[in-house]
C-alpha cells in the first residue's frame, strides 16, 4: 500500500508520456507555474495542518494517511502546480526522506530538503466560504446548488428561485411553499 502511495505521489510531479504511460518520468518534473486554485490551497493547507499535528503527537500512521488523502485529492484535481507540490516535498521528508531528497533535487534545489523551512499552514484557506445546498422538490433531492455562507433564509430563497435548473423543474409554475433550513437543505413544494 505504501509503495502504491509513493508511486502516486511521484506521478503528481510527472505527466504521463507515451513511453512511460504511468508518469514514471525521469529527468525534470513537468510542473506548472500557474496560481493554485482555492481547492488546491485547501488540500495543501489542510494536509500541512494535519501532518504537523500528527508528527508532534508522534502519530506517524495518521500523518501518512493524510498524505494518501492529499495525493488522491490532488490527482483528482489534476494539480501539477509548483506552489502546491513543492511544500509537500518538504512536508513528506521526515516520513519518506529518500524520495523527498530525489524530488527536491529534481525540482532544481541545491542542498538537502531537510534544510528547507517546514511549511506553515494558513487558516484562511481552511475556512469554508460556500455551501452546496441540496435542492429538493416535494422531498426528493434533484441537484445541489452552491451558495455563499452567511446569507439569510430570504436571500437563499431568492437565489434558489433565480437558478436556471430550479426554473426548469418548476416549468412556469409557482411553488406552493419553500422550506429553507440554513446550511442544510432547500425543499420546494409544488
HELIX and SHEET records of a PDB file:
HELIX    1   1 UNK A    2  UNK A   11  1                                  10    
HELIX    2   2 UNK A   38  UNK A   56  1                                  19    
HELIX    3   3 UNK A   60  UNK A   76  1                                  17    
HELIX    4   4 UNK A   82  UNK A   92  1                                  11    
HELIX    5   5 UNK A   97  UNK A  106  1                                  10    
HELIX    6   6 UNK A  113  UNK A  115  5                                   3    
HELIX    7   7 UNK A  123  UNK A  126  5                                   4    
HELIX    8   8 UNK A  153  UNK A  162  1                                  10    
HELIX    9   9 UNK A  164  UNK A  170  1                                   7    
SHEET    1   A 4 UNK A 140  UNK A 148  0                                        
SHEET    2   A 4 UNK A 130  UNK A 137 -1                                        
SHEET    3   A 4 UNK A 185  UNK A 189  1                                        
SHEET    4   A 4 UNK A 177  UNK A 181 -1                                        
END                                                                             
